[in-house]
Amino acid sequence: MWKTILKNYFYFNRGVVILLLGFCIVFVHYSIRYGYGILLPEMLLSFGISKLEAGVIYTSYFIGYTVFSFILGINVDKFDVRKVVSIFLLLLGLGVLFMSLSNTVVEAAFSFFLAGVGCAACWVPIVVMVQRWFKKKALSVAAIDMGASIGFALSGVYMPILVAMRDWRFGWQVLSAASFLLSPLAWLILKSRPESSSQEKRSNEKSFKRLVEIIKDLKLWMLGISYMLVGFYIMVPFTFLTTYALQEIHLPYGVAAALISVIAIGAIPGKLTLASFSERAGRFKAMVLSGIMSIIGISGIIIASLLQGLEFIVTVLSTVVYGVGYGSVWPLYMAYASDLFSEDVGAALGLLTVLLGVGCMASPPAAGWIADLTKTLKTSFLIAVIASILSILFLIPTKRKISQV
């Protein structure tokens, strides 16, 4: 009896500790992912590079992240999560450390590519592992996901402080130290699954067959293109909002950097309200509303620089509105994909992740090139608005197709 009680007690506490560590890993992951846009204005001055080159550096991160997220995702049942996460956290720490030592575009691009590879193990494997430890899977994932929101919310506050203390390189060095610290903790604490859990191995052959079967489905491609456009327009503000607010709206650097935190403020209620709305009114309506919120938010950011005396308040309010749309995107698209492809959701999500990565990779250099060409980031934000509109239009065939079934 006592052995059973002690075993259950240890099981519960081991799960809680794993959950907390997972939260910290995701926190650091998203601080690095979105910290780039916050540190970019200082990096532009230090490197003396164009916005196109700055976009290329950011794209290198998403190349590494997208490719290895897909590889780890389809093989997560074959790997020991403890070993994979520990090793990839070391890669993440090295990539961010090299970033702080970079002096050229090539060096920075390689460094951030390595950081992207490291971040690939800081989401899917963590989510899969945590779900094995808790019966309330959705709640456990929500707890981990809060690390992402809080991570990029606080980065908008502490990053300017670190820059003020020394420089932008110090910001990367602090995040590198955090990654190195988490690696041995992951090795000591993480465990792929509870002892009472039976290990299920996926067949790569079956997974590949499912992917081939659904790859011909028009619904998947329409949803995937919509998701790709979402990745494109979302990365424009995350890459250049701080730079735009500093250079064209003329806000102080600390205030401009804090706008990333403002997005997070809108994202948290956005996740809750629009996800709840989708349960009552349907996913499609909620996704359209999410897209409209993003359109309004980005449009407001563009207009803000033209409203003398109201620049600050309009920028903040528009950023909050954008945050509401942004925060609801991920749960809505994942839920909608599950609704459409309930029997093949794993294969569908795999392909959707790749298409999302394409949008995220294309966005920073495209937006930077357009800004260099037109001498203003307003044009880049306008392209983001157009991409948001198109993302909604590509959803329409999926709704029509469902209604005919």
Secondary structure, DSSP 8 states (H G I E B T S, - for coil): -HHHHHHHHHHHHHHHHHHHHHHHHHHHHHHHHHHHHHHHHHHHHHHT--HHHHHHHHHHHHHHHHHHHHHHHHTTTTS-HHHHHHHHHHHHHHHHHHHHH--SHHHHHHHHHHHHHHHGGGSHHHHHHHHHH-S-HHHHHHHHHHHHHHHHHHHHHHHHHHHHHS-HHHHHHHHHHHHHHHHHHHHHH--SS-TTS------HHHHHHHHHHHTT-HHHHHHHHHHHHHHHHHHHHHHHHHHHHHHTS---HHHHHHHHHHHHHHHHHHHHHHHHHHHHH-HHHHHHHHHHHHHHHHHHHHHHTTSTTTHHHHHHHHHHHHHHHHHHHHHHHHHHHHHHTTTSHHHHHHHHHHHHHHHHHHHHHHHHHHHHHHTSSHHHHHHHHHHHHHHHHTTHHHHHHHHH-
